[in-house]
Amino acid sequence: MARKRFDDMPCSIAQTLNLVGDWWTLLIIRDAFFGARRFAEFETRLGIAKNILANRLSQLVENGIMQKVDIGQTGTHYAYELTEKGRDLFPVLTALRQWGDKWVYGEGCAPMDVIERKSGRPLARMVPLGADGTPVALEDLEIRLKEKS
């Protein structure tokens, strides 16, 4: 069964899901954040079938989220690196991880700690901030759809 696409939906969330909306894609990006670069590394870490991994990596490269880099070893060997577009997914995956830490595992039971190298302290919980830098609650927001031009 083909995955639903949201090409006609005027929503940044829907359009982003078109690019990174399946679990394998997000897990590949997660492992790239954790240092995986080679096809075999992704395959071993994720336990993913080769054909699915090849397809997802190809889509990530095609969509400019990762780039395929010749690593110059004998023969043709490539590594996959996150582009700026891919690295900009860091807050998205951090928010998903923090939500899972709270609602899937429960406070204090998270399977990993993310530590800031400079301070040695855990990463602070992400919260949306207003233009003045203060936290904003859902109730403080108003959504205004733009008129089509």
Number of C-alpha atoms within 10 A of each C-alpha: 3 4 8 8 13 14 10 8 10 12 12 9 11 15 16 11 14 15 17 20 15 12 9 16 19 17 16 23 26 17 16 20 17 9 12 19 19 17 16 13 15 22 17 10 12 14 10 14 10 13 9 13 20 14 12 18 23 15 16 23 18 13 14 15 22 23 19 19 13 12 13 10 8 6 8 8 13 16 17 21 21 20 15 11 12 19 16 12 18 14 11 13 16 16 15 11 17 18 15 15 18 13 11 12 12 11 11 9 11 15 8 8 12 12 12 11 9 6 8 9 11 11 14 10 9 13 11 11 11 12 8 7 8 10 12 14 11 7 6 8 9 7 5 6 8 7 5 5 3
